[in-house]
Amino acid sequence: MIEYVARSGPPEAMNCPAFICDVCRKQVVGKGIVTWGTTIGREGDSGPHRQTPLYVAHKGRCGRALEIWFEKHYPPADGWIDLWDDLADFVRQLTHNLTNAFADDPDGEYHPHRLEGAKTARENR
């Protein structure tokens, strides 16, 4: 997950955002993956499609362990499809979307979805 990590030391004490592996709980630096699940594309389901929270893992052993955990908690038999992306590509897309609104994209169609397994501020109003 993306988490704020308390840090002390130069240049000052602060909370630093970081990618923390959901398997080993250590910071992911360099090669990592972001994984999530969706029901988008499921035949006969007109939506809104379900989506899981995002999970982060180191490539390799942690990524494989996350895949096993994911399949147990979001089984394909229930319509879940697991997806993943390289962390560097994820950050590149996230940076792009920071200054480019979906509503301003004339070539894209964005499908409604419902986040599963996490409460949103909107749901808590």
N, C-alpha and C positions, 0 to 999 in steps of 0.2 A: 504494500500500500504506500501511498504518499503520506508521510507523517512529518510532523514537526519534531525535531530532535533537539533537546536542550544541550547547549554546548558552552563550555567555559574556555577561556584562554584568548590569546591575541586574535584579532585586534580588540575584541570585546566579547563579553558573554551575550549570547543571543539564542534564539530558537531558529534552527535552520531546517528548511524543507529538504527532505531526502526520500529516496526510494528505499524502502525496507522490505527485504525478502519475507514473504508470507510463510516460508518453510523454515529457514534457519534464523530469522529475525536479525540478520546482519545487513548493513548497508549494501545496496547494489551499486557498484561503481564500474563503469565500462559495460561489459556485455551482460545484458539482462533481457527479460521478456515481460510484457504485460499480457495478462490473460483475462478473458471474460467469456461469458456465455450468453446466448440469445436464443429465442425461439423464432426469430425472423426467418422467413422462408419455409416455415412448416406448412405443408399442404393442408388446405381446409381451415386454416386459422387466419381470419381477416384482421386480427389485431385487437387492441394494441398488443404488440409483441412484448414479451418479457425480456429483461436484461439483468444480469447479475452485476454486483459491484466489480470493480477492477482489482485484480490481484497481480503482484509483482514477484518475480523469482530470478535467481541467477540462472544462466543457461547451464545445461548439463544436469547434474544430479538433482538439484533443487527444482528445476523445471519439470523433470520427470516425476518427482514426488508430488508436485502441485497438480500435475495432470491426473494422477491416480486419485488424489483427494477430490479433485474437481468432478471427475466422473462419478464418484460415490455420492456427492452432495447435489449434483446437477445431472442426473442420469439421462442418457440419450433416449431411454424408454419413455421419459416424461416430455420429450420434445426438445431437449436442450442440445445445442450445437456449441462446442467450445471453439473459441477463436483466440489467436494470439498475434502479437506484433513485436518486433524488436523495439526495445526501449528507446533507442535513438530515433527511430521513425515515429514512435508515439510522441516524443518530445517535439520533434519537428512539426508534426500536425497540430499539436496543442498550441505551439507558438504561433502558427499560422492563424488558428481559430481565435486567438487572443485579439486580433485586430481585423478579422474578416467574419462578419455576421452571416449565419446560415441564410437569413432572410434576404440578404443581398446577392445570393448566388442564383443567377437565372437558369443555370443548367442542372441544378440539383433538386432532388425531391427527398425530403427528410421524413421518415416514417415515425409515427408516434410509438412510444414504448413505455413500459412500466418497469421501474427498477424493483427487483426482488431482493429481499434479504437486508434492506437498509431503509431506514426512515429518512424522509426528506423534510426540510423545514416547512415546505408547503403542507405536508400531511400532518404536521404538529400544530397547525394554526387552530 
